[in-house]
Amino acid sequence: MARLGVNIDHVATLRNARGGVEPDPVAAAAIAELAGADQITIHLREDRRHIKDRDLKILRQTVKTRLNLEMAATDEMVAIALAVKPECCTLVPEKRAELTTEGGLDVRIHQEALKVAIEKLQAGGIIVSLFIDPDPDQIKAANKIGTDYIEIHTGSFSDAPTWKEENLELIKIENAVKLARKLDIGVNAGHGLNYTNVKKVAAIGGIEEFNIGHSIMSRAILVGLDRAVRDMSELVRYA
């Protein structure tokens, strides 16, 4: 059965909108774990637009399952990760102007810099995943520089405007999973997945972990976080 990583960035976004202390992402992480989350995922951005350094430090002390830190492959972030020691770091592209991560890393272009970051993190006992599009060339490049996992960017699948285009994107994801497994790379997936479309991706098989945030938090506003996590957990585990 696949694991569910619950991304709690949007809890911090709501807190920061008023500049106060509520809602608390640390409390949200605890509720998500009690509801069945296998992992808590957070993205510490360069501009600290949602998760703050203090959140990361407290979550490292309180998360009982696994902590997955999404981050850019910069010297600053690598140093923070090595100090805090999450179980996993997912290296992602980052642009200041973007509302959310817009696509996967271009591993082919940035191989040398990514390789240095990967080696430093692995030497610190941290599992490393690269967030990439379901592109065979990117997967081969990721394998070449020694990543432990890839996380397949499912945004194009999730945003597909027609059934035909969605199906084509799903085939790309399926082929990406097969290639990664052949190369002995672990496979995760995430971005844009929701309660309607996640079962199609989970049904492919071979994906070990789904990291989902926006959809879970959106449903939580209506039905509560506990129920929202339980519902998503059932979908990814029993597709």
N, C-alpha and C positions, 0 to 999 in steps of 0.2 A: 504494500500500500504506500502511496505517496505521502510525503510530509506536507504540512501546511505551515508556511511562514506568514505571520500577520504583520504587515507594515503599519506602524503607528504614527507615521509622519504627520498625517492630517489631524491627528489629535493635537499635536504641537502647533500646527498651523492655526487651528481655532483658538488655542490658548493665546498665541502671539498676536492675534487680531485685536485683542483688547489690552494686551500688555500686562495681563495678570498672571494668575497661577492655575486657573481652571480652563479647560479640563486638563488633568495631569496625565501625561503620556506614561509615566511609571505605573500609575493605577490602572490605566488601560491595558498595559502589558500584563499585569497580574490577572486581570479579568480574562484576557484572551488565553492565557495559559490554563487557567482553571476551566475554560470552555473547550480546551482540547488543542490549542495551538502547539505545534511542535517546535516552533522557533519564533523569535521576535526579530523583525527586520526594521532597521532605521537607516536613514541616509543623512549623514553629517555633511552638509554642503559648505562650500567655501564661504558663502555669504550668511550661513547660519539662519536661513529663512524660516526653518521650522525646528528641527532638533538642535538643541544647544549642547555645548561641551558638558555642562552639568548634567543634562539628561543622560548622556552617554555614560558618564561615570556612575551615576546612581543605578542605571539599568544593568551595568556590569555587575553590580553588587546584589541586585534583586532578581534578575531573570533566572529562572530555575531550569529552563530547557536549554536552548541555544540562542546565542546572540549573533546576528548577521549584520555586519556594518557595511552598508553601501558607501562607496567613497570614490573620489577621483584619485588617480595614481600620482599624487603629488608628494613631495618630500614631507610637507606638513602633515598630510593625512596618514602617510606610512608611519611617521613618528608617533602620532596619536594612537594608531592601531597597535603598535608594538608596546606602548605604555599601558593601554587598557586591556588588551588581549581578548577580543571577541573570538568565538569559536571559528567564525568564518568572516572573510572580507570579500565583498563583491565589488570588483573594480568597474566603474561606469563612466561614460563620458559626461561632461558637465559644462553647461553654458549658463552664464549669469541670466540671460534674458528669457530662457525657456521656462514655461509653466511647470513642465514635468520632463523627465528624461525622454528625448525625442527619437532616439535610435540606439543601436549598439555601437560598441567600440570599433574603431577601424584598427584591428590588431596588426594587419599587414603593414600599415604605415608606421605604427608606433611600437613595433616589436621590441626594439632595444630598451626603451624606457619602461615598457610593461614588464619585460623580463627582469630588469633590476628590481622593480617593486615586488614582483612575485617572489623572487629569491629571498629578499629581505623578510617578507611576511612569513614565508614558509620556514625560514631559519628561526623565526620567533615562535614556531609551533602553531601557526594560523593557517587554516585551509583557505585556499584562494579560488575564487570563481570569476570568470570574465563574462560580462553582460554583452552579448553579441547577437547580431541578426542571424537568422537561419540560412547562412551562406556557407557553402562547402569550403571556399577559400579562407574564410575567417576561422572556421573550425580547425582547418589544417594549420593555420598560423598559430592559433591558440595552443594546439598540441605541441608545436615546435618549440614554444617558449616555456612549456612545462606547467601549465595550469592544472589544478586538480579537477575543477569543474568548469563548465560553461553554464550560463543562464541564458536561455533562448528568449530573445525579445519578441514577445507575441503581439506587439502593438499593431502591426500591419494586418494580422489576422483579426484582431478585435475591432479594428476600424474599417474593415472591408465593407464597402457599400452594397454589395450584391452577394447573393448566395454563391454564384460562380466564382467570384474573386475570393471569397472566404474559403472556399474549398481548395483553390489553388494555393493559398497561403498555408492551409492546413497540411497539404502535401509537402510543402517546403519544410515545415516543422517536423513532420514525420521522417523525411529524408535526413534532416539535420540530426535527429535523435539517433537514427541508425548509424550514421557516420561517426558521431561522437562515441557511441558505445563500441563500435569497431576499433576505434583508436584508444579505447579504455579510459575515456574521459567521463566523469560523472555529469549528469544532465539535470539542470533545474529549468524552470520557466516562469515568466511573469511579464506583466505590463498590460493593462487594459482588460484583463480577464474579469468576468463577472459571473453571476449566478445562472445566466442563460448560456454562455458559450464555453465555460470551463470544462464541462463534461466531454466536449468534443476533443479537446486537447488531452485531457486525462485518459481518455479511451485509447490513445495511441500506445500507451505503455512505454516503459523505459525511462520516464521522467521521475526523478526521485523526490523532487520538492517543487512546490508552487509558492511563490511569494506574491501576495495579493494585499492591497491596501485600500485604495479608493472605494472599490465596490463594497467591501466589508464595512467601512466606516459610513458609507452612504446608507446602507441598510440599517446599521446600528442606530442611526438617528430615529428610525421609525419603529424598530422592534427591540432595540437594546443590543449591546455589544455581545453579551453572552449568546443570545440566540443567533445573531449574525455569524459569529465564529463557528458555532455548532453546525449551522446550515452549510457553510462553505466547506467545513471539514468533511462532512458527509459526501459532498459532491466530488471532492478530489480523491477521497479514499476508495469510494465504491463506484467509480464510473464504469 
